[in-house]
Amino acid sequence: MSPGGWSCDASGELNPKATAAQPILFDTHRFHAFFTTVATEKLDAVAADKVHRKHARIEQVNADLKDSALAHLPSGKFAANSAWLVAAVMAYNLTRTAGILAEGQFAKARTGTICRKIINIPARIASSARRQQLHLPQDWPWQTEWVNLVTATHAPPRAA
């Protein structure tokens, strides 16, 4: 087998409706090709597919960062941009962690979605008898996830 390989899965076609202009190639499997310069003695087709999928994950992280803080690097100075990048990556990691703690649809959501629906909430803070109370919107669709996040971050410490 030369460098490169074929990968298939039995999950079916993404669009099962075949037309005369574009018939289905195989009825039971979906095949996708990938090409690599690594010899098959070093990396077989399954391992190469795993490497390719990991690369696809980091591309999603890069796209998410470019949609947020990296869209506006502050200056032409390397040190300022370096500090901005460090802050952007820390904010990305904290936001993704908040999404995972919130569970549900936010466990795999992009950071913009997490910020828009869980972090930037239209709430009102009221004080009474030296206690503060947060009033969330009535019938807010993401209340359960927000409560999951608050419970996870403000839970009492576990006994040792």
C-alpha positions as CSV (number, residue, x, y, z in Angstrom):
1,M,0.0,0.0,0.0
2,S,1.4,3.4,-1.0
3,P,1.3,6.4,1.3
4,G,-2.2,7.5,1.9
5,G,-5.2,5.4,2.5
6,W,-8.9,5.0,2.5
7,S,-11.3,5.2,5.5
8,C,-14.9,4.1,5.7
9,D,-17.6,3.9,8.2
10,A,-21.0,2.2,8.1
11,S,-23.0,5.2,9.3
12,G,-24.6,5.7,5.9
13,E,-24.8,8.6,3.6
14,L,-25.2,12.2,4.8
15,N,-27.7,12.8,2.0
16,P,-29.4,9.5,1.2
17,K,-31.5,10.9,-1.7
18,A,-29.8,10.0,-4.9
19,T,-30.7,11.7,-8.1
20,A,-30.0,10.8,-11.7
21,A,-27.5,13.6,-11.8
22,Q,-25.7,12.4,-8.7
23,P,-26.2,8.7,-7.9
24,I,-24.9,7.1,-4.7
25,L,-21.5,5.5,-5.1
26,F,-22.0,2.8,-2.5
27,D,-25.3,2.1,-0.8
28,T,-24.0,0.7,2.5
29,H,-20.8,2.6,3.3
30,R,-19.4,6.1,3.2
31,F,-15.8,6.4,2.0
32,H,-13.5,9.3,2.3
33,A,-10.0,9.5,1.1
34,F,-7.0,11.2,2.7
35,F,-3.5,11.6,1.5
36,T,-0.4,11.7,3.6
37,T,3.4,11.8,3.1
38,V,4.0,9.3,5.9
39,A,4.9,5.8,4.8
40,T,2.4,3.1,5.8
41,E,5.2,1.3,7.7
42,K,5.1,4.2,10.2
43,L,1.4,5.0,10.1
44,D,-1.4,2.7,8.9
45,A,-4.7,4.0,7.5
46,V,-6.5,3.9,10.9
47,A,-3.7,5.7,12.7
48,A,-3.5,8.3,9.9
49,D,-7.3,8.8,10.2
50,K,-7.0,9.5,13.9
51,V,-4.2,12.0,13.3
52,H,-6.4,13.7,10.7
53,R,-9.3,13.9,13.1
54,K,-7.2,15.4,15.9
55,H,-6.0,18.0,13.4
56,A,-9.7,18.8,12.6
57,R,-10.3,19.4,16.3
58,I,-7.5,22.0,16.7
59,E,-8.8,23.7,13.6
60,Q,-12.2,24.2,15.4
61,V,-10.3,25.7,18.3
62,N,-8.5,28.1,16.0
63,A,-11.7,29.1,14.3
64,D,-13.4,29.7,17.6
65,L,-10.5,31.9,18.8
66,K,-10.5,33.8,15.5
67,D,-14.2,34.5,16.0
68,S,-13.6,36.0,19.4
69,A,-10.5,37.7,20.8
70,L,-8.0,36.9,18.0
71,A,-10.2,38.9,15.6
72,H,-8.9,42.1,17.2
73,L,-5.2,41.9,18.0
74,P,-4.4,45.2,19.6
75,S,-1.2,46.4,17.9
76,G,1.7,45.8,15.7
77,K,3.9,45.2,18.7
78,F,4.9,41.5,19.3
79,A,4.9,41.8,23.1
80,A,1.4,43.3,23.2
81,N,0.0,40.7,20.8
82,S,1.7,37.9,22.8
83,A,0.1,39.1,26.0
84,W,-3.3,39.4,24.2
85,L,-2.9,35.8,22.9
86,V,-2.2,34.5,26.4
87,A,-5.2,36.3,27.8
88,A,-7.4,35.1,24.8
89,V,-6.4,31.4,25.4
90,M,-7.0,31.6,29.1
91,A,-10.5,33.2,28.5
92,Y,-11.2,30.4,25.9
93,N,-10.2,27.7,28.3
94,L,-12.3,29.2,31.1
95,T,-15.3,29.7,28.9
96,R,-15.1,26.1,27.5
97,T,-14.8,24.8,31.1
98,A,-17.9,26.8,32.0
99,G,-19.8,25.2,29.1
100,I,-18.7,21.7,30.1
101,L,-19.8,22.4,33.7
102,A,-23.2,23.7,32.5
103,E,-23.7,20.4,30.6
104,G,-26.4,19.9,28.0
105,Q,-26.1,21.6,24.7
106,F,-23.2,23.8,26.1
107,A,-20.8,20.9,26.7
108,K,-19.7,21.1,23.0
109,A,-20.9,24.7,22.2
110,R,-18.6,27.4,20.8
111,T,-17.4,30.1,23.2
112,G,-19.6,32.7,21.5
113,T,-22.7,30.7,22.2
114,I,-21.7,30.0,25.8
115,C,-21.0,33.8,26.4
116,R,-24.3,34.8,24.7
117,K,-26.6,32.3,26.5
118,I,-25.0,31.5,29.8
119,I,-22.5,34.3,30.8
120,N,-24.1,37.5,29.5
121,I,-27.5,37.0,31.1
122,P,-30.2,39.7,31.5
123,A,-30.6,39.4,35.3
124,R,-31.3,41.8,38.1
125,I,-29.4,42.0,41.4
126,A,-31.5,42.9,44.4
127,S,-30.3,43.6,48.0
128,S,-32.4,42.9,51.0
129,A,-31.3,42.4,54.7
130,R,-27.7,42.5,53.7
131,R,-28.2,39.6,51.3
132,Q,-28.0,39.8,47.5
133,Q,-30.4,37.9,45.3
134,L,-30.1,37.4,41.6
135,H,-33.4,37.5,39.7
136,L,-33.1,35.6,36.4
137,P,-35.5,36.1,33.5
138,Q,-38.8,34.3,33.8
139,D,-39.1,31.2,31.5
140,W,-35.4,31.6,30.6
141,P,-34.6,28.6,28.3
142,W,-31.1,28.0,29.7
143,Q,-31.8,28.3,33.4
144,T,-31.1,24.6,34.1
145,E,-27.7,24.8,32.5
146,W,-26.9,28.0,34.3
147,V,-27.9,26.4,37.7
148,N,-25.6,23.5,36.8
149,L,-22.7,25.9,36.3
150,V,-23.3,27.8,39.5
151,T,-23.8,24.6,41.5
152,A,-20.5,23.2,40.1
153,T,-18.5,26.4,40.8
154,H,-20.0,27.3,44.2
155,A,-20.6,23.9,45.7
156,P,-19.4,23.5,49.3
157,P,-16.0,21.9,49.6
158,R,-15.9,18.1,49.9
159,A,-14.8,16.5,53.2
160,A,-11.3,15.1,53.1
